[in-house]
Amino acid sequence: MIGFEHEQVGAAQVILDGIRHEAQVGNDADFQALGVQAEAHRIDGVVGDGEAADLKVTDRQVRACLEGYEFGCVLVPGDGRRGAVSHVNGDVELAGQHHQAADVVGVLVRDEDGVESLRALPDGGQPGKKLPAAEARIDQQARSSGGDKGRVGGTAAGEHAELHRSPISSTRSLERDSVTDEMKITRVETIYLRQPEVKRQCDSGQDALIVRIETDAGITGLGEVDSNPMAVKGAIDGPFSHTTASGLAQVVIGEDPFETEKLWYKMYRANIYGGRRGVGIHAMSGIDLALWDIKGKALGLPVWKLLGGGFQSKVRCYASSLFGATPEKTGELARRYRDQGFTAVKFGWDPMGQDERTDVALVREGRRGLGEDADLLIDAGLVWDAATAIQRARAFSEYNIFWLEEPLRPDDYEGYRRLAEATDMRIAAGEEESNRLSFLELMDRGRIDVVQVDLTRCGGFTEAMKIAALAWDRGLMVANHGFTTYINVTAALHWLASIPNALICEFVAEEETNLREFVTRQKLRARDGYLEVPCEPGLGVELDEEAVRGYRVG
């Protein structure tokens, strides 16, 4: 049982999966936190409102003075892991390993400034004394069997935005180094999700390919790939064939997840026959995103912090939707999105490209429904040649288009150059590209104005940062592409907050497809046309396991 003494605590809070929640109702097994029943083994600790609080493990009470601290958890000898506490026949369970309660070394606490310190196991209910980092390590080594080097880390817990933006102490850095040096990837899992009914339309939100990576520290990372799902699954799950054609899971298992740059090139080289572009890079993207998620969780920091970001705390977004079946229905959609508070809306694909009259009517009705005060973006969907695209750009100009997206085949770099030189309308493209070399073709030969990067296709965070830098060097703005789940959009928010040339964020609002609403526990919502940049550790999203079981295929 993990509990707190009500007479001592004014407004108790439970640390649950690394996030603070107001504790509402408790019993011998579970807590109610924010209306969600939480099993005791998922609870990291209990914090009182400036008062002493108790951390209890079965019949043995492990007391700690948590006054003024933001986070607490117990440490055990040997590996020194920290994490969720549960009772298993009188023992403590940390990161999936059982330890006797009597072996608990101490309590790790973090104050409101983000400074962490170790406290010795208290005796007789008295607060434990603070241990310097060096003493704490020696203490753990002395208590550990076999004298293995102790390490503090494992499933790091995070708080809300104010905690993540706090400074990190030198003690914390020393402790993190030891865990990150030893962490290894143990499993790479691909999860294919699919709606019961998939329509024959260009809507990649009807299914999803999720990548989940596990480590020996008990930390799990998530990624996603927007591509041909089963082709990506094969690229990751496939066996080793030879040194230039290998399943990517075989390449990264046993490696350190913190070495993202090294692993990116290792994956690229190990699958260079089939992976220099397209599906191979797409598969690498999902793995790369998951690795960064792991790094953030291990360090208790959001990915944008690790990328060196902080350019903005919220990003302007546009509602992204397919065109309505008719121009009139497109106008109705535009009015609904405007009424939801969006200041920018994009429509794309069918029925654009049927004929000039329909094309112009779709844009006209979109503008009419949206009004004059919001931005209208048009995604043509690869339907024209350069001459037709130039004609349409001129016809659309009276409707004040924010950008014209992907009117040409992705490899028609000469056509893009002709179009860009013939109009003052922004030309956007890039969602089909994979890795920076193909983006260079669009930028230098195609002369596009807005570089669109899909984090789940381009090579993940590791490559997207390089692409953004190349765009910055050329004076170009960038935007994300993301029409799938909130894993994709959340990754994009971290990236956009980490670069100086972010223009706007795509936020899928397609009404006919809602798989995205079930995949993750976190649901993104725009407010006044903006999305908040996450501040939770890693990506800040977790799978809804029940929904995953319901939509999983194979």
C-alpha positions as CSV (number, residue, x, y, z in Angstrom):
1,M,0.0,0.0,0.0
2,I,1.2,3.5,-0.9
3,G,-0.5,6.2,1.1
4,F,-0.4,9.5,2.9
5,E,-1.5,10.7,6.3
6,H,-4.4,13.0,5.8
7,E,-3.9,14.8,9.1
8,Q,-0.5,15.9,8.0
9,V,-1.2,16.8,4.4
10,G,-3.3,19.8,3.3
11,A,-3.6,19.3,-0.5
12,A,-1.8,16.1,-1.3
13,Q,-0.7,15.3,-4.8
14,V,0.2,11.9,-6.4
15,I,3.1,11.5,-8.7
16,L,1.6,9.2,-11.3
17,D,3.6,8.2,-14.4
18,G,5.8,11.2,-13.8
19,I,3.0,13.8,-13.6
20,R,1.5,15.5,-10.6
21,H,-2.2,14.9,-9.9
22,E,-4.5,16.1,-7.1
23,A,-5.2,13.0,-4.9
24,Q,-8.9,12.7,-4.5
25,V,-9.8,9.3,-3.0
26,G,-7.4,6.5,-1.8
27,N,-7.8,3.0,-0.6
28,D,-5.5,0.1,0.2
29,A,-4.8,-0.7,-3.5
30,D,-5.6,2.2,-5.8
31,F,-5.8,6.0,-6.0
32,Q,-8.3,8.2,-7.8
33,A,-6.3,10.9,-9.5
34,L,-8.2,13.4,-11.7
35,G,-11.0,10.9,-11.9
36,V,-8.8,8.1,-13.3
37,Q,-8.2,5.1,-11.1
38,A,-4.5,4.5,-10.8
39,E,-3.1,1.2,-9.6
40,A,-0.6,1.6,-6.8
41,H,2.3,0.2,-8.7
42,R,2.1,3.1,-11.1
43,I,2.5,5.7,-8.4
44,D,6.0,7.2,-8.1
45,G,5.4,9.1,-4.8
46,V,3.2,11.4,-2.8
47,V,3.8,15.1,-2.3
48,G,2.1,17.2,0.5
49,D,1.3,20.9,0.4
50,G,4.4,22.0,2.1
51,E,4.0,19.4,4.8
52,A,5.6,16.1,5.6
53,A,4.2,13.1,3.7
54,D,4.7,9.4,3.8
55,L,5.8,6.9,1.2
56,K,4.7,3.5,2.4
57,V,5.6,0.1,1.0
58,T,3.5,-2.8,2.4
59,D,4.0,-3.2,6.1
60,R,7.4,-1.5,6.1
61,Q,7.1,2.3,6.1
62,V,9.8,4.1,4.3
63,R,9.5,7.7,5.6
64,A,11.0,10.8,3.9
65,C,10.8,14.4,4.7
66,L,9.4,15.8,1.4
67,E,8.7,19.3,2.6
68,G,9.4,21.7,-0.2
69,Y,10.2,18.9,-2.7
70,E,8.5,18.4,-6.0
71,F,9.3,14.7,-6.6
72,G,10.2,11.6,-4.5
73,C,10.9,8.0,-5.1
74,V,12.8,5.2,-3.5
75,L,16.2,3.8,-4.4
76,V,17.4,0.2,-4.1
77,P,20.9,-1.1,-4.0
78,G,22.9,-2.6,-6.9
79,D,21.5,-0.8,-9.9
80,G,20.1,2.1,-8.0
81,R,17.1,2.3,-10.3
82,R,14.2,4.6,-9.4
83,G,10.7,4.3,-10.6
84,A,7.2,3.2,-9.8
85,V,6.8,1.4,-6.4
86,S,4.5,-1.5,-5.8
87,H,4.1,-4.2,-3.1
88,V,4.8,-7.8,-4.1
89,N,4.6,-10.1,-1.1
90,G,6.3,-7.5,1.1
91,D,8.9,-6.5,-1.4
92,V,9.5,-3.5,-3.6
93,E,9.2,-3.6,-7.3
94,L,11.2,-1.0,-9.3
95,A,11.5,-1.1,-13.1
96,G,10.2,-4.6,-13.2
97,Q,12.7,-6.0,-10.7
98,H,11.8,-7.2,-7.2
99,H,13.7,-6.1,-4.1
100,Q,13.1,-6.7,-0.4
101,A,11.6,-3.7,1.3
102,A,14.4,-3.9,3.9
103,D,17.0,-3.3,1.2
104,V,15.7,0.2,0.3
105,V,18.7,2.5,0.4
106,G,17.0,5.9,0.5
107,V,14.8,8.4,-1.2
108,L,15.5,10.7,-4.1
109,V,13.9,14.1,-4.0
110,R,13.8,17.1,-6.2
111,D,13.0,20.6,-5.1
112,E,11.1,23.4,-6.8
113,D,14.2,24.6,-8.6
114,G,14.8,21.2,-10.2
115,V,17.7,20.3,-7.9
116,E,17.8,16.7,-7.0
117,S,19.4,15.2,-3.8
118,L,19.5,11.8,-2.2
119,R,18.3,11.2,1.4
120,A,19.4,8.3,3.4
121,L,16.8,5.8,4.6
122,P,15.3,7.4,7.6
123,D,15.2,5.6,10.9
124,G,12.3,5.7,13.4
125,G,10.3,8.1,11.4
126,Q,12.9,10.8,11.5
127,P,13.8,12.7,8.3
128,G,16.7,11.2,6.5
129,K,19.9,13.3,6.1
130,K,20.9,14.6,2.7
131,L,23.7,12.6,1.0
132,P,26.1,14.1,-1.5
133,A,26.1,12.4,-4.8
134,A,29.5,10.8,-4.2
135,E,28.5,9.4,-0.8
136,A,25.2,8.2,-2.3
137,R,27.1,6.2,-4.9
138,I,29.5,4.7,-2.3
139,D,26.5,3.8,-0.1
140,Q,24.8,2.1,-3.0
141,Q,28.0,0.2,-3.9
142,A,28.5,-0.9,-0.4
143,R,25.0,-2.2,-0.2
144,S,25.0,-3.9,-3.6
145,S,25.8,-7.5,-4.0
146,G,28.9,-8.1,-6.0
147,G,30.0,-4.5,-5.7
148,D,28.5,-3.5,-9.1
149,K,28.6,0.2,-9.8
150,G,25.4,1.9,-8.6
151,R,23.5,4.2,-10.8
152,V,20.6,6.5,-10.4
153,G,18.1,6.7,-13.2
154,G,15.6,4.5,-15.0
155,T,12.1,5.7,-15.5
156,A,12.5,9.4,-15.0
157,A,9.5,11.3,-13.8
158,G,8.5,14.7,-15.0
159,E,6.2,17.5,-14.0
160,H,4.3,20.2,-15.8
161,A,5.8,23.0,-17.8
162,E,7.3,25.0,-14.8
163,L,9.3,22.0,-13.6
164,H,10.6,21.1,-17.1
165,R,11.9,24.6,-17.5
166,S,13.8,24.5,-14.2
167,P,17.6,24.3,-14.1
168,I,19.3,21.0,-13.8
169,S,21.8,20.5,-11.0
170,S,25.3,19.2,-11.4
171,T,24.3,16.3,-9.0
172,R,21.5,15.4,-11.4
173,S,23.9,15.5,-14.4
174,L,26.4,13.2,-12.7
175,E,23.6,10.7,-11.9
176,R,22.2,10.8,-15.4
177,D,25.5,10.1,-16.9
178,S,25.8,6.7,-15.2
179,V,22.4,5.5,-16.3
180,T,22.7,6.7,-19.9
181,D,26.1,5.1,-20.2
182,E,24.6,1.7,-19.5
183,M,21.1,1.8,-21.1
184,K,20.6,-0.6,-24.0
185,I,17.8,-1.1,-26.5
186,T,16.2,-4.5,-25.9
187,R,13.2,-4.6,-28.3
188,V,11.8,-2.8,-31.3
189,E,8.1,-3.4,-31.9
190,T,6.0,-2.3,-34.9
191,I,2.3,-1.9,-34.3
192,Y,-0.1,-1.7,-37.3
193,L,-3.4,0.0,-36.5
194,R,-6.3,0.2,-39.0
195,Q,-9.9,1.4,-39.0
196,P,-12.5,-1.2,-39.8
197,E,-13.4,0.7,-43.0
198,V,-10.8,2.3,-45.1
199,K,-12.0,4.5,-47.9
200,R,-10.3,4.8,-51.3
201,Q,-9.1,8.4,-50.8
202,C,-5.9,10.2,-50.0
203,D,-6.3,10.0,-46.2
204,S,-3.4,8.5,-44.4
205,G,-5.2,8.9,-41.1
206,Q,-7.2,5.8,-41.7
207,D,-4.4,3.6,-40.4
208,A,-1.1,4.0,-38.6
209,L,2.2,2.3,-38.1
210,I,3.6,2.9,-34.6
211,V,7.1,2.0,-33.5
212,R,7.8,1.2,-29.9
213,I,11.3,0.7,-28.5
214,E,12.0,-0.8,-25.1
215,T,15.2,-0.5,-23.0
216,D,16.7,-2.5,-20.2
217,A,16.1,0.6,-18.0
218,G,12.4,0.1,-18.3
219,I,12.0,3.3,-20.4
220,T,9.9,3.0,-23.6
221,G,9.9,5.3,-26.6
222,L,7.3,5.9,-29.3
223,G,7.6,6.8,-32.9
224,E,5.4,6.7,-36.0
225,V,5.7,6.2,-39.7
226,D,3.3,7.7,-42.3
227,S,4.1,5.5,-45.3
228,N,3.1,2.1,-46.7
229,P,2.6,0.5,-43.3
230,M,3.4,-3.1,-44.1
231,A,6.5,-2.2,-46.2
232,V,7.8,-0.2,-43.3
233,K,7.0,-3.1,-40.9
234,G,9.1,-5.4,-43.1
235,A,11.9,-2.9,-43.2
236,I,12.1,-2.9,-39.4
237,D,11.1,-6.4,-38.5
238,G,13.0,-8.2,-41.3
239,P,16.0,-10.4,-40.7
240,F,19.6,-9.7,-41.3
241,S,20.4,-10.6,-45.0
242,H,23.9,-9.1,-45.4
243,T,25.8,-6.0,-44.3
244,T,24.0,-3.7,-46.7
245,A,20.5,-5.2,-46.4
246,S,19.3,-5.7,-42.9
247,G,16.1,-5.4,-40.9
248,L,16.5,-2.2,-38.9
249,A,15.6,-3.7,-35.5
250,Q,18.6,-6.0,-35.9
251,V,20.8,-3.0,-36.3
252,V,19.8,-1.1,-33.1
253,I,19.0,-3.8,-30.6
254,G,21.8,-3.8,-28.0
255,E,22.8,-0.2,-28.8
256,D,22.7,2.9,-26.6
257,P,19.5,4.9,-27.4
258,F,21.3,8.1,-26.6
259,E,23.6,7.7,-29.6
260,T,21.0,8.9,-32.1
261,E,23.4,10.4,-34.6
262,K,25.5,7.2,-34.7
263,L,22.5,5.0,-35.0
264,W,21.0,7.1,-37.8
265,Y,24.1,6.5,-39.9
266,K,24.4,2.9,-38.8
267,M,20.8,2.2,-40.0
268,Y,21.4,4.0,-43.2
269,R,24.6,2.0,-44.0
270,A,23.0,-1.3,-43.0
271,N,20.1,-0.9,-45.4
272,I,21.8,1.2,-48.1
273,Y,20.7,-1.1,-50.9
274,G,17.0,-0.6,-50.3
275,G,16.9,2.3,-47.9
276,R,18.6,5.4,-49.3
277,R,15.2,6.9,-50.0
278,G,11.6,6.1,-49.5
279,V,10.5,3.3,-47.3
280,G,14.0,2.7,-45.8
281,I,14.3,6.3,-44.6
282,H,10.6,6.3,-43.5
283,A,11.3,3.2,-41.3
284,M,14.4,5.0,-39.8
285,S,12.2,7.9,-39.0
286,G,10.0,6.0,-36.7
287,I,12.9,4.5,-34.9
288,D,14.7,7.9,-34.6
289,L,11.6,9.5,-33.1
290,A,11.3,6.7,-30.5
291,L,15.0,7.1,-29.6
292,W,14.5,10.8,-28.9
293,D,11.4,10.0,-26.8
294,I,13.5,7.7,-24.7
295,K,16.3,10.3,-24.2
296,G,13.8,12.9,-23.1
297,K,12.1,10.5,-20.6
298,A,15.5,9.3,-19.2
299,L,16.5,12.9,-18.6
300,G,13.1,14.2,-17.5
301,L,13.1,16.8,-20.3
302,P,10.9,17.5,-23.4
303,V,12.5,16.7,-26.7
304,W,12.6,20.3,-27.8
305,K,14.9,21.0,-24.8
306,L,17.3,18.3,-26.1
307,L,17.2,19.8,-29.6
308,G,18.2,23.1,-28.2
309,G,14.8,24.7,-28.8
310,G,12.6,27.1,-27.0
311,F,11.9,29.5,-29.9
312,Q,8.2,29.5,-29.0
313,S,5.9,27.9,-26.4
314,K,2.9,27.7,-28.8
315,V,2.8,27.3,-32.6
316,R,0.2,28.7,-34.9
317,C,-1.6,25.9,-36.7
318,Y,-4.0,25.4,-39.6
319,A,-6.9,23.0,-39.7
320,S,-6.1,20.5,-42.4
321,S,-8.9,18.8,-44.3
322,L,-9.7,17.2,-47.6
323,F,-11.9,19.2,-49.9
324,G,-15.7,18.7,-49.5
325,A,-17.3,16.6,-52.2
326,T,-18.5,19.8,-53.9
327,P,-17.4,23.5,-53.8
328,E,-20.5,24.2,-51.6
329,K,-19.6,21.5,-49.1
330,T,-16.1,22.9,-49.0
331,G,-17.5,26.3,-48.0
332,E,-19.6,24.7,-45.2
333,L,-16.4,23.0,-43.9
334,A,-14.6,26.3,-44.0
335,R,-17.3,28.0,-41.9
336,R,-17.2,25.2,-39.3
337,Y,-13.4,25.4,-38.9
338,R,-13.6,29.2,-38.7
339,D,-16.2,28.9,-35.9
340,Q,-13.9,26.5,-34.0
341,G,-11.3,29.3,-33.7
342,F,-8.9,28.4,-36.5
343,T,-7.2,31.4,-38.2
344,A,-6.0,29.3,-41.1
345,V,-7.5,26.3,-43.0
346,K,-6.2,24.1,-45.7
347,F,-8.2,22.0,-48.2
348,G,-6.7,19.4,-50.5
349,W,-6.9,16.6,-53.0
350,D,-10.0,15.3,-54.6
351,P,-12.0,16.8,-56.4
352,M,-9.2,19.3,-57.3
353,G,-7.8,18.7,-60.8
354,Q,-11.0,17.6,-62.6
355,D,-11.3,20.8,-64.6
356,E,-10.6,24.5,-64.3
357,R,-14.1,25.5,-63.4
358,T,-14.3,23.0,-60.5
359,D,-10.8,24.0,-59.3
360,V,-11.6,27.7,-59.2
361,A,-15.0,27.0,-57.6
362,L,-13.4,25.0,-54.8
363,V,-11.1,27.8,-53.9
364,R,-13.8,30.5,-54.3
365,E,-16.2,28.7,-51.9
366,G,-13.4,27.9,-49.5
367,R,-12.6,31.6,-49.3
368,R,-16.3,32.6,-49.0
369,G,-16.9,30.2,-46.1
370,L,-13.7,31.2,-44.3
371,G,-14.1,34.9,-44.7
372,E,-11.4,37.5,-45.4
373,D,-9.7,37.6,-42.1
374,A,-8.3,34.0,-42.1
375,D,-5.7,32.3,-44.2
376,L,-6.7,29.8,-46.9
377,L,-4.2,27.2,-48.0
378,I,-4.7,25.0,-51.0
379,D,-3.1,21.5,-51.5
380,A,-3.6,20.6,-55.2
381,G,-2.5,17.0,-54.7
382,L,0.0,16.4,-57.6
383,V,-2.6,16.9,-60.3
384,W,-1.1,19.4,-62.9
385,D,1.8,20.0,-65.2
386,A,3.8,23.2,-64.8
387,A,1.8,25.1,-67.5
388,T,-1.5,24.3,-65.8
389,A,-0.2,25.1,-62.4
390,I,0.9,28.5,-63.6
391,Q,-2.6,29.1,-65.0
392,R,-4.3,28.0,-61.7
393,A,-2.0,30.1,-59.6
394,R,-3.0,33.2,-61.6
395,A,-6.7,32.2,-61.3
396,F,-6.4,31.7,-57.6
397,S,-4.6,34.9,-56.9
398,E,-7.8,37.0,-56.4
399,Y,-8.7,34.7,-53.4
400,N,-5.5,35.6,-51.5
401,I,-4.1,32.1,-51.1
402,F,-1.5,31.7,-48.2
403,W,0.2,29.0,-50.2
404,L,-0.3,26.6,-53.1
405,E,1.0,23.1,-52.1
406,E,2.3,20.3,-54.2
407,P,0.6,21.0,-57.6
408,L,3.3,19.0,-59.5
409,R,4.9,15.6,-59.4
410,P,7.5,15.5,-56.6
411,D,10.4,14.9,-59.1
412,D,9.4,17.7,-61.5
413,Y,12.1,20.1,-60.2
414,E,12.2,22.1,-63.4
415,G,8.4,22.5,-63.3
416,Y,8.6,23.8,-59.8
417,R,11.2,26.3,-60.8
418,R,9.1,27.6,-63.6
419,L,6.0,27.9,-61.4
420,A,7.9,29.6,-58.6
421,E,9.4,32.2,-61.0
422,A,6.0,32.8,-62.6
423,T,4.0,33.7,-59.5
424,D,4.4,35.7,-56.3
425,M,2.2,33.1,-54.5
426,R,4.1,30.9,-52.0
427,I,4.8,27.4,-53.4
428,A,5.0,24.7,-50.7
429,A,6.3,21.1,-51.2
430,G,8.3,18.4,-49.5
431,E,6.1,15.8,-47.8
432,E,7.2,13.1,-50.3
433,E,10.8,13.7,-49.7
434,S,13.1,11.5,-47.5
435,N,16.4,12.8,-46.2
436,R,18.1,16.1,-46.8
437,L,19.6,15.3,-50.2
438,S,16.2,15.2,-51.9
439,F,15.1,18.3,-50.0
440,L,18.1,20.1,-51.5
441,E,16.8,19.3,-55.0
442,L,13.5,21.0,-54.1
443,M,15.1,24.0,-52.6
444,D,18.0,24.6,-55.1
445,R,16.5,23.3,-58.3
446,G,12.8,23.6,-57.6
447,R,13.1,27.1,-55.9
448,I,10.1,26.4,-53.6
449,D,9.2,28.9,-50.9
450,V,8.0,26.7,-48.0
451,V,9.8,23.5,-47.1
452,Q,7.3,20.9,-45.8
453,V,8.9,18.2,-43.6
454,D,7.2,15.1,-42.3
455,L,9.1,13.9,-39.2
456,T,7.8,10.4,-39.8
457,R,9.2,10.2,-43.3
458,C,12.3,12.5,-43.6
459,G,14.5,10.6,-41.2
460,G,13.2,11.7,-37.8
461,F,14.4,14.5,-35.6
462,T,18.0,13.8,-36.4
463,E,17.6,14.5,-40.1
464,A,14.8,17.1,-39.8
465,M,17.1,19.5,-37.8
466,K,19.6,19.3,-40.7
467,I,16.9,20.0,-43.3
468,A,15.6,23.0,-41.3
469,A,19.2,24.4,-41.1
470,L,19.6,24.0,-44.9
471,A,16.4,25.9,-45.4
472,W,17.4,28.6,-43.0
473,D,20.7,29.1,-44.9
474,R,18.6,29.7,-48.0
475,G,16.2,32.1,-46.4
476,L,13.3,29.6,-46.5
477,M,10.5,29.0,-44.0
478,V,9.6,25.4,-43.0
479,A,6.4,23.7,-41.9
480,N,5.5,20.2,-40.9
481,H,3.4,17.7,-42.7
482,G,1.3,15.5,-40.5
483,F,-2.1,13.9,-41.4
484,T,-2.0,10.8,-39.1
485,T,-2.0,10.5,-35.3
486,Y,-1.1,12.9,-32.5
487,I,2.3,11.2,-32.2
488,N,3.2,12.8,-35.6
489,V,1.8,16.2,-34.7
490,T,3.4,16.2,-31.2
491,A,6.8,15.4,-32.7
492,A,6.3,18.2,-35.2
493,L,5.6,20.7,-32.3
494,H,8.9,19.7,-30.6
495,W,10.7,20.3,-33.9
496,L,9.0,23.5,-34.8
497,A,9.8,24.9,-31.4
498,S,13.5,24.1,-31.9
499,I,14.2,25.9,-35.2
500,P,14.2,29.7,-36.1
501,N,12.4,29.4,-39.4
502,A,9.1,27.6,-38.4
503,L,6.1,29.1,-40.3
504,I,3.0,27.1,-39.2
505,C,1.9,23.7,-38.0
506,E,-0.4,21.3,-39.9
507,F,-3.1,20.1,-37.5
508,V,-5.3,17.4,-39.0
509,A,-9.0,18.2,-38.6
510,E,-10.5,15.8,-41.2
511,E,-14.0,15.0,-39.9
512,E,-14.5,11.7,-41.7
513,T,-11.5,10.0,-40.1
514,N,-10.9,9.9,-36.3
515,L,-8.5,7.0,-35.6
516,R,-6.2,9.7,-34.2
517,E,-8.6,10.3,-31.3
518,F,-8.1,6.7,-30.0
519,V,-4.4,5.9,-30.5
520,T,-2.9,8.1,-27.7
521,R,-4.1,9.0,-24.2
522,Q,-3.3,12.6,-24.9
523,K,-5.6,14.5,-27.3
524,L,-4.3,17.6,-28.9
525,R,-6.7,20.6,-29.1
526,A,-6.0,23.9,-30.8
527,R,-6.9,27.1,-28.9
528,D,-7.5,30.3,-30.7
529,G,-5.6,28.9,-33.7
530,Y,-2.5,27.8,-31.7
531,L,-1.1,24.5,-30.3
532,E,0.8,24.4,-27.1
533,V,4.3,22.9,-27.3
534,P,4.5,19.9,-24.9
535,C,6.6,20.2,-21.8
536,E,6.4,16.6,-20.5
537,P,9.5,14.4,-20.7
538,G,10.2,13.0,-24.2
539,L,7.4,13.5,-26.7
540,G,4.8,13.7,-24.0
541,V,2.4,11.2,-25.5
542,E,1.6,7.6,-24.5
543,L,-0.4,4.9,-26.3
544,D,-4.0,4.1,-25.2
545,E,-3.3,0.4,-24.8
546,E,-7.0,-0.6,-24.9
547,A,-7.6,1.3,-28.1
548,V,-4.4,-0.2,-29.6
549,R,-5.7,-3.7,-28.9
550,G,-9.0,-2.8,-30.6
551,Y,-7.5,-1.4,-33.8
552,R,-4.3,-3.6,-34.1
553,V,-4.0,-5.7,-37.2
554,G,-1.9,-8.9,-37.3
